[in-house]
Amino acid sequence: MGLMQTLALYWQYPFVRSALAVGVLIALCASLLGVPLVLRRFSFIGDGLSHAAFGAMAVASVLNLAGEMPFVLGVTVVCAVLLLRAGQNASLRGDAATAMLSVGAMAVGYLLMNLFGTSANLSGDVCATPFGATSILTLTAGEVWLSAALALGITAVFALFYHRIFAVTFDEDFARAAGVGAKACNLLLAVSAAVVIVLAMNLVGSLLVTGLVVFPALAAMRVCGSFGGVTLCAALFAVGCAAAGILIAVVAGTPVGSTIVAVEIAVWGLFWLAGKRRRA
Amino acid sequence: MEERIRARGLTPGYEGRAVSGPVDFVLRRGDWLAVLGENGAGKTTLLRTVLGLLPPVAGCLETPGLVPGQLGWLPQQTAVQRDMPASVWEVALSGRQGRRGWRPFYGREDRAAAARALEQVGMAGFARRRFRELSGGQRQRVLLARALCAGDQLLLLDEPVTGLDSQAAAGMYRLLAELNRQGTAIFMISHDLAGARQYASHVLYLGAQTSFFGTRAEYENWKGENAWA
């Protein structure tokens, strides 16, 4: 069967269409937030927050909490706010705080799951969470709508706050003097990052969330010179790679998360070469 | 409304601890105030207090008719991140952000103001260029355009020519002089005494214990021989 026919066949399945829609939307808002996060030296916040979410999930399953998602989201949002506030000026504090949160949450979460977990295949579960396994391919209809709505909401908020985000990222002092609401902007960034990362964990798993956040921004910054250009380019990069990655994963049976990030690495390499030629 | 800044007993400091003694001065339309003093005398702290970034330890400060978002501030050349992508246009336009309030997008007047500001500083043709690829003098001019976009009635400058070569510095002074001639009040912290001597109409001197405010002539009288040394 030719490629086009294979794709057409798979397109008929609703789970493929859902996965594409949700995956592309999540990749889009992760990449948008990634631009200011990378510029403020928070590239590893994806790691830190996703591990915090993992820890929260372990606690939630041990405590047998009814609504797991709100609890995980709440804990992650609090961690995001604390992280961004801690790392506001000194980049050293930012990455040290992220490291502490990252490894601490993983260790405590894993420990809790070992002590109180009821699953037979514990290491399989633990591995699946970081790598996302196939959970995006098994989303319920409710989860699809919720994820899509949240992702669209974050994209809309980003668009509305775009100029403010630029002002605060370029020169936070000046923004504060001008009364731009730098503190509110930072809070918004933190909360949005937390929501996106919890969403993205479903797509690529907690270990690979950083890929969604970081590669689009870095590729775009290699080639574009304006903030608007970088933002647009990062968004297109993310959407393209996510779509390609999901389709390849579905057709070839490879894990969705790793495939997306592998595609991003390859395309980032092309951007890197293009940037090299530009500078030469 | 002639007065732009009125300070009485203004004591700048951090967390209740004063950095310098109380200061009195008035800045009017068309004035050019050179703020002089030793390193560590509290000049930048004073500037940040005027901007509203720091609460004063004591005293009062009035900026009649001016809104915080409309003060044109040219900070010391802070290290803008090396990889920060920003075009000259985006930087200049960001000066208008303080006026937007809750409105998310820039309007026609904002764009017109940014274009006008870039023209005033002689960077009109550079709109699409990357900010970080400009020379030091060009970057200062773009940041001045940003300050003008924020507010053109009062400019607060922190060492505007430090780090610039003599030609760039001269160009900057000419720009500022033209703006001053058109009525913009200037509050300039500077270690360039020659430039201050040439252009300032008033001087505010911050010493360890004493401070002085007056016209340039009064300052020369008060300081004596070392006035511009």
HADDOCK unambig.tbl for C-alpha pairs under 7 A between the chains (distance, minus, plus):
assign (segid A and resid 39 and name CA) (segid B and resid 84 and name CA) 6.59 0.50 0.50
assign (segid A and resid 160 and name CA) (segid B and resid 104 and name CA) 5.29 0.50 0.50
assign (segid A and resid 161 and name CA) (segid B and resid 104 and name CA) 6.23 0.50 0.50
assign (segid A and resid 167 and name CA) (segid B and resid 94 and name CA) 5.82 0.50 0.50
assign (segid A and resid 177 and name CA) (segid B and resid 51 and name CA) 6.18 0.50 0.50
assign (segid A and resid 177 and name CA) (segid B and resid 52 and name CA) 6.62 0.50 0.50
assign (segid A and resid 177 and name CA) (segid B and resid 53 and name CA) 5.91 0.50 0.50
assign (segid A and resid 177 and name CA) (segid B and resid 68 and name CA) 6.92 0.50 0.50
assign (segid A and resid 177 and name CA) (segid B and resid 69 and name CA) 6.96 0.50 0.50
assign (segid A and resid 178 and name CA) (segid B and resid 68 and name CA) 5.92 0.50 0.50
assign (segid A and resid 178 and name CA) (segid B and resid 69 and name CA) 4.02 0.50 0.50
assign (segid A and resid 178 and name CA) (segid B and resid 70 and name CA) 7.00 0.50 0.50
assign (segid A and resid 178 and name CA) (segid B and resid 98 and name CA) 4.75 0.50 0.50
assign (segid A and resid 179 and name CA) (segid B and resid 68 and name CA) 6.78 0.50 0.50
assign (segid A and resid 179 and name CA) (segid B and resid 69 and name CA) 5.66 0.50 0.50
assign (segid A and resid 179 and name CA) (segid B and resid 98 and name CA) 5.76 0.50 0.50
assign (segid A and resid 180 and name CA) (segid B and resid 97 and name CA) 6.55 0.50 0.50
assign (segid A and resid 180 and name CA) (segid B and resid 98 and name CA) 5.45 0.50 0.50
assign (segid A and resid 221 and name CA) (segid B and resid 85 and name CA) 6.80 0.50 0.50
assign (segid A and resid 225 and name CA) (segid B and resid 85 and name CA) 5.17 0.50 0.50
assign (segid A and resid 225 and name CA) (segid B and resid 86 and name CA) 6.14 0.50 0.50
assign (segid A and resid 225 and name CA) (segid B and resid 87 and name CA) 6.43 0.50 0.50
assign (segid A and resid 225 and name CA) (segid B and resid 130 and name CA) 5.52 0.50 0.50
assign (segid A and resid 226 and name CA) (segid B and resid 85 and name CA) 4.96 0.50 0.50
assign (segid A and resid 226 and name CA) (segid B and resid 86 and name CA) 4.23 0.50 0.50
assign (segid A and resid 226 and name CA) (segid B and resid 87 and name CA) 4.69 0.50 0.50
assign (segid A and resid 226 and name CA) (segid B and resid 130 and name CA) 6.62 0.50 0.50
assign (segid A and resid 227 and name CA) (segid B and resid 85 and name CA) 5.12 0.50 0.50
assign (segid A and resid 227 and name CA) (segid B and resid 86 and name CA) 4.97 0.50 0.50
